[in-house]
Each structure stands twice: as structure tokens, then as C-alpha cells.
Amino acid sequence: MDFGLSAEEQSFREEVSSWMHEHLTGEFAQLAGRGGPGDERSFIAERMAWERELASGGWTCVGWPTEHGGRGLPLHLEVIFHEEYSRAGGPGRAGLIGEGLLGPTPGSYTHLRAHATVLDLACRLLLEKKKPRHR
């Protein structure tokens, strides 16, 4: 059994790694490895700017369906994204709760999408109450 990456997976890994190394520099270099557990309150404004940078590259909400503002990545590519994000020293995500927990739980809502910029500590959500189903 071959547990290696396919050509598509390796290409994706290289794309994420390259983007991270190109963008986690300059004003964002100070954020490397910051903002995780016990450090959540550090560099809030800078981490919000980093969230906007991620969004500009299409790297927020990567597992969300494209019709809701995400990339629609399958789980195995989401894992690769998060591995490379961590390897590059990406800071703790300011929108983690909205993006990772609230966003994928549209149970009682019919309209949900990620914004191009994340201005709040969670992804902004547009929510519309679910209309009653006729049985």
C-alpha cells in the first residue's frame, strides 16, 4: 500500500507552502508562531490584517463549498493546507470559531457565505432563517 502523496496532493502542498513563505514576511513576520493557546490576545490587529491577507489569496474557509465563499477542498487537501500552514509558522487564526465551527453548521440556515475580508474575530456570516418545509 502506497501512503505517499499523489501528484495533485504534492502540487497542492507546494502551492500552499510557497504562498505561505511569500506572504508570512515583512509586516507579518512577527506573527510567525504567535496567537496560539495562551497567546490569543497578542497582536490582534496584526492577526486581523493577516486574516485579510489569507482571504485575498483565497486561503480562508478552504473547506467551505464554493457557493458559500470557500474553496470547496476535500478533507485530505484541507489537512494538507493545515499541515503547511503550521509548518510555515502561521499564527493562530483569529476567525477559527466562525470558520471552523459556526460556518460549517448551517443546520437552521439556508444562506451562509464567507466574506473576502474577515473584520471580526470570526468570519462574518449572513444568515437567513430557514423557511418552513412543506411536507
Helices and strands as residue ranges (DSSP letters): H 7-23, G 26-31, H 44-56, G 66-68, H 75-87, H 96-96, I 97-102
